């Protein structure tokens, strides 16, 4: 089940399972292992993270947080000034 969490890969999952045998893991330990916390923070709970979870967010809110923001397009109607000497 831990592999289904976004931001946790196979290598990180194995390290998490091995580390949990000895103590609890926090935000910094997970980040040190290699978990992408930007994606995983909404699907896990630990003391250092805010209490917002996926259950409290709407599907569109989760999508907005996980999908990268699109880059701004340049408007084709925008005037482009060329400052090169063509003479």
N, C-alpha and C positions, 0 to 999 in steps of 0.2 A: 504493500500500500504506500510505502514511503516514496517509491519511484513515481507515483502518480502526481506528486506535488511538483508544480512548475518551479524550476530553478534548482532541483535536486537531481543529479545524474547518478549513474551506477556507482562511480568511484566515491562520490560524496555519501551515498546511501550506505555503502559498506563501512565507511569510516564512522558514520553516525551510529550505526548498530554496534560497532566495536567500542566506541567511546561511551555509549549509554550504559554499558555493563558496569562501569566504574563510577560514574557521576552524571548529574543532570547537565545538559548542554544549554548554554545561553546564546544570545545574539552574537557575541564576539567569537565564541567557539565555533558556531556554525559558519560564520563568515571566514574564519581561519581555515576551516575544512575545505571550503570552496563552494559553499551554497550561494546561489545568486539571491541575495536577500530582497532585492527590489521586487522579484517575482514571488518568492516563497513566503514573505512576511504575512500575506493575507490568508495563508493556509495552515500556518503553524502558530502555536502559542508558546511564549516564554516570558519571563519577568521583564525583560528590557523592552519588549515591543508594546506598542499601544494595543488596546483591546479590540480594535476594528478587525473583524474577520469576514470571511466570505459570506457567512450566514447573515451578517448585518448589512451587506451591500446588495444592490440589485445587480442582475446580470449585465446591464449596460454599464454600471459603475465599475464592475470588475474588468470588463472589456476595455474601458477607457484607461484604467490603471495599467493594464498589462500590454496593450498594443502600443507600439511606438507612435509618436505623434507624426503626422505627415508633414513633409517639408512644404514650405510656402511656394506656390507657383508664381512665376513672373507673368504679369498680365501682358498679353500680346499687344494691347493697345497702348502700353506705356512707351513713352518717347525715349529712345536711346541716343545719347549724344556721343559722337565719335570725335575725339580730340587729336586725331592723327593728321599729319600734313600730307595731303594727296597731290600737292602741286609739284 
